[in-house]
Amino acid sequence: MKNFLIILSSLVLLNVNAQDQDPKAKAILDDLSKTTKSYKTITTDFVLTMYNKDKKQIEKQAGKVVTKGQMFKLDIPGNAIVCDGKTIWNHNKDAKEVTIKTFDATNNDQLNPSKIFTIYESGFKYKYIAEEKVGTVVCHAIDLYPTVDQGKKKYHSIKIYIDKTKKQVVQMKVMMKDQSTNVYDIKGLKPNLSIDDKAFTFDTKPFKPDQIIDERD
């Protein structure tokens, strides 16, 4: 599941000039952004499937993301990452350790799953491809191309599939430079569930002092 963390944290969120963008893709993405930002909370179950350059499946893992404004909780095999908008806790379940850091929403290098459904807003060029089906869902397929620090990224493009009716992301394909592909299938997106802010804090009391790595200033 390290690929999920690497790709998510490496998505560039710097401003890019809107000129020369595909107008049809822009209109669809603007609608997606408006819909996504109207949700007070988002609870998402996803499955990450990794394929090698020969298109053979090499790994498949499930995870869950819950977001509320700048707060989020990410559960993946081996890790639970929780953020209350000020502090971020990374619980490494295998090592039985918790790393604590100060959260900075403006830091583009810091993991922030709350932006996963709006990554296209800046730092990418985009192009409308066609209407395609993901399972039985009719989707708009749009290609995203990073415009900043392309050489530092392990991927060269992202294909995003947007439910034509619900205006929600149902799948993302991350095309890696080594010709492998990571496919994120959104298995369940539930907006506006009632979630207490306490869900976005992590209790370190069960851990011993030597199991807690506090990197806050």
C-alpha positions in Angstrom: 0.0 0.0 0.0 3.0 2.3 0.0 2.2 3.2 -3.6 -1.0 4.8 -2.5 0.8 7.0 0.0 3.5 8.0 -2.5 1.2 8.9 -5.3 -1.3 10.8 -3.1 1.4 12.8 -1.4 3.2 13.6 -4.6 0.2 15.1 -6.5 1.2 18.7 -7.2 -1.3 21.3 -6.0 0.4 24.4 -7.5 -1.6 26.9 -9.6 -1.5 26.4 -13.4 -2.8 28.7 -16.1 -6.3 27.7 -17.2 -5.7 28.6 -20.8 -5.3 25.9 -23.4 -7.3 23.5 -21.2 -10.0 21.3 -22.9 -13.2 23.3 -22.4 -15.4 20.2 -22.2 -13.2 18.5 -19.7 -13.0 21.8 -17.7 -16.8 22.1 -17.5 -17.2 18.5 -16.3 -14.4 18.9 -13.7 -15.8 22.2 -12.5 -19.2 20.4 -11.9 -17.4 17.6 -10.1 -15.5 20.1 -7.9 -18.8 22.0 -7.1 -20.5 18.7 -6.1 -17.6 17.4 -4.0 -17.2 20.7 -2.1 -20.9 20.8 -1.3 -20.5 17.7 0.8 -19.9 18.3 4.5 -18.3 14.8 4.9 -17.2 12.1 2.5 -16.8 8.4 3.4 -15.2 6.4 0.7 -14.3 2.7 0.4 -11.8 1.9 -2.3 -9.8 -0.9 -3.8 -6.4 -0.5 -5.2 -5.3 -3.0 -7.8 -1.7 -2.9 -9.1 -0.8 -4.2 -12.5 2.7 -4.7 -13.9 3.9 -3.6 -17.3 2.5 -6.8 -18.8 -1.0 -5.9 -17.4 -0.9 -8.8 -14.9 -2.3 -8.2 -11.5 0.4 -8.2 -8.8 -1.4 -6.8 -5.8 -4.9 -5.9 -4.6 -5.8 -4.1 -1.3 -8.8 -2.4 0.2 -8.9 0.9 2.1 -11.2 3.6 3.5 -11.0 7.4 3.6 -13.2 9.6 5.7 -12.9 13.4 5.2 -14.5 16.4 6.9 -13.1 19.8 5.8 -9.4 19.6 6.5 -9.8 16.6 8.8 -9.4 13.1 7.5 -8.9 9.5 8.5 -7.2 7.0 6.2 -7.3 3.2 6.9 -5.1 1.0 4.8 -3.5 -2.4 5.5 -0.8 -1.8 8.0 -1.5 1.9 8.6 -4.1 4.2 10.1 -3.5 7.9 9.4 -5.7 10.4 11.3 -5.7 14.2 11.1 -7.8 16.8 13.1 -6.7 19.6 10.8 -3.8 20.6 13.2 -2.1 17.3 14.1 -1.5 14.2 12.0 -1.0 10.8 13.5 0.4 7.8 11.5 -0.1 4.5 13.3 2.2 1.9 11.8 0.3 -1.3 12.9 3.1 -3.7 12.0 5.8 -1.8 14.0 3.3 -0.8 16.7 4.4 2.8 16.5 2.7 6.1 16.2 4.4 9.1 14.5 3.0 12.5 15.3 3.5 15.6 13.1 2.1 19.1 12.9 -0.4 19.2 9.9 0.0 22.0 7.4 -2.7 22.1 4.7 -0.5 24.4 2.6 2.4 21.9 2.5 2.2 20.2 -0.9 4.5 17.4 0.3 2.3 16.4 3.2 -0.3 13.6 2.8 -3.8 15.1 2.5 -6.5 12.7 1.4 -9.1 15.4 1.7 -7.8 16.7 -1.7 -8.0 13.4 -3.5 -11.2 14.3 -5.4 -10.0 17.8 -6.3 -6.5 17.0 -7.4 -7.3 18.2 -10.9 -8.0 21.8 -9.9 -4.4 22.8 -10.2 -1.1 21.4 -11.4 -2.6 19.5 -14.3 -3.7 19.8 -17.8 -6.7 17.8 -18.8 -8.3 16.3 -21.9 -11.8 14.8 -22.4 -11.5 11.3 -23.9 -15.0 9.8 -24.3 -18.0 8.4 -22.5 -17.0 5.0 -21.1 -18.6 2.4 -18.8 -17.0 1.4 -15.5 -19.1 -1.7 -14.8 -22.6 -0.6 -15.5 -22.0 3.1 -14.7 -21.7 5.5 -17.7 -18.8 7.8 -17.0 -16.9 10.7 -18.5 -13.3 9.7 -19.0 -10.7 12.5 -18.7 -6.9 12.3 -18.9 -4.9 14.4 -16.5 -1.3 15.4 -17.2 1.0 16.9 -14.5 2.4 20.3 -15.5 4.9 20.8 -12.7 8.0 18.8 -11.7 7.1 16.0 -14.1 10.6 14.5 -13.8 10.1 14.0 -10.0 6.9 12.0 -10.4 6.7 8.2 -10.7 3.6 8.5 -12.9 3.1 10.3 -16.3 -0.7 10.6 -16.4 -4.0 9.9 -14.5 -7.2 8.8 -16.1 -10.2 9.8 -14.1 -13.7 8.3 -14.6 -16.7 10.5 -13.4 -20.2 9.2 -13.0 -22.2 11.1 -15.6 -25.3 11.3 -13.5 -24.0 11.6 -9.9 -21.0 13.7 -10.8 -18.7 11.6 -8.5 -15.4 9.9 -9.2 -15.8 6.1 -9.6 -12.3 5.2 -10.8 -8.8 6.5 -11.2 -6.1 4.9 -13.2 -2.6 6.1 -12.5 -0.2 5.4 -15.4 3.3 4.8 -14.0 6.5 5.6 -15.9 7.7 2.0 -15.5 4.6 1.0 -17.6 2.8 -0.4 -14.6 -0.7 0.8 -13.7 -2.4 1.4 -10.4 -6.2 1.4 -10.5 -8.3 2.9 -7.7 -11.9 1.7 -7.7 -14.3 3.7 -5.6 -16.6 1.0 -4.2 -18.8 3.2 -2.1 -18.9 7.0 -1.7 -21.3 8.2 1.0 -21.6 12.0 1.4 -22.9 14.0 4.3 -22.8 11.2 7.0 -22.9 12.6 10.5 -19.4 12.2 11.8 -18.2 13.7 15.1 -14.9 15.6 15.1 -13.6 13.2 17.8 -13.3 10.6 15.0 -10.4 12.6 13.7 -8.2 12.3 16.8 -5.9 9.5 17.7 -5.6 8.1 21.3 -2.0 7.5 22.1 -2.7 6.3 25.7 -2.4 2.6 24.9 1.2 3.1 23.6 4.4 3.1 25.6 6.7 6.2 25.4 9.2 4.4 23.1 6.4 3.6 20.7 5.5 7.2 20.1 7.6 9.4 17.8 6.7 13.0 18.2 8.1 15.2 15.4 6.2 18.3 16.2 8.1 21.5 16.9 
